[in-house]
Amino acid sequence: MRKFCFGLVLAVTAGAATAQGQVNVICSVQAEWCNMLATVYTRTTGTRVNLSMKGSGEALAQLVAEKENPKTDVWFGGTGDPHLQAAEQGLSLEYKSPTLPQLHDWAQQQARQSGYKTVGIYSGPLGFGYNPELLAKKKLAVPRTWADLTRPEYKGEVQVANPASSGTSYTMIATLVQLMGEDKAFEYLKNLHRNVGAYPRSGTAPIKAVARGETAVSISFVHDGPGEKMQGFPVETITPSDGTGAEIGSMSLIKGSRNLEAAKKFYEWALTPAAQEMAAAAKSFQLPSNKAARVDARVPDFRKIRMIDYDYAKYGSSAERRRLIARWEKEVNAIPR
């Protein structure tokens, strides 16, 4: 039914679309989702979407580098902390969308905290991905707590992204600091480091490695698991029983946008239920921010997860991100494995 509806949208509206210029979008979600958004929007409006796909940490770095001569109009998706940092640094534009009342409270709170320079478009919890076939072959138990990942039998079997480039991994550090206290969290990260086989740049790379049997366990957003499973890969997800955090994936208009009116139209469209439901059609299973959007059965049920009271304002600040990543580089990443 979803494929039929998606095809119907294209068929009915493509013929009516007329040339409407272009919009330049940094997209920090899964490639299939990015491409679907761009294809549907271009065919239904006539506005060409120029995509650049980057993890949220890399996206922020690009926007900082382009500050004096912005080449981006909209930043779509990726963890909310870097979006808050972009707002703080004056990289994004204040815009109070008329759609805000239709969004969940957490999405509206993201907008308020940023001075209406970003908005929540989805949410998803942090947890573990694991390959049940690989665990069985290596006689390893399914990890159920954060402490489990530091057990010696997991040496070389864990992947987590590099926090300097990945919003997923920065969310992990911020979650652990809030869960354990900062010094204990860094002791934990040092212990975990001994078991990490690789720190890839992208937040989705570790769970893809799990799915393909390249590593047994990943620290990932659990909504990235079902899409891999739908492709036939042996991958399952779990959230730690001792508590975890969640991302508020966000969207921002870029200050100095060369195509501002086109950017605002794309932004408003991306907040509609129909646009947000494309995530599940593209095998991405975050909770949509529009309350009227249908929620796929594979979206994690937050009511069954032990969530911490994540302080998005504090850990979304540029100074806090820089400080925590610098400490990780000095005290954790510098240790030989």
Buried (B, 14 or more C-beta within 10 A) or exposed (E): EEEEEBEEBBEEBEEEBEEBEBBBBBBBBBEBBBBBBBBBBBBBBBBBBBBBBBBBBBBBBBBEEBBEEBBBBBBBBBBBBBBBBBBBBEBBBEBEBEBBEBBBEBBBBBBEBBEBBBBBBBBBBBBBBBBEEBBEEEEBEEBBEBEBBBBEEBEEBBBBBBBBBBBBBBBBBBBBBBBBEBEEBBBBBBBBBBBBBBBBBBBBBBBBBBBEBBBBBBBBBBBBBBBBBEEEBBBBBBBBEBBBBBBBBBBBBBBBBBBBEBBBBBBBBBBBEBBBBBBBBBBBBBBBBBEEBEBBEBBBEBEEBEBBEBBBBBBBBBEBBEEBBEBBEEBBBEEEE
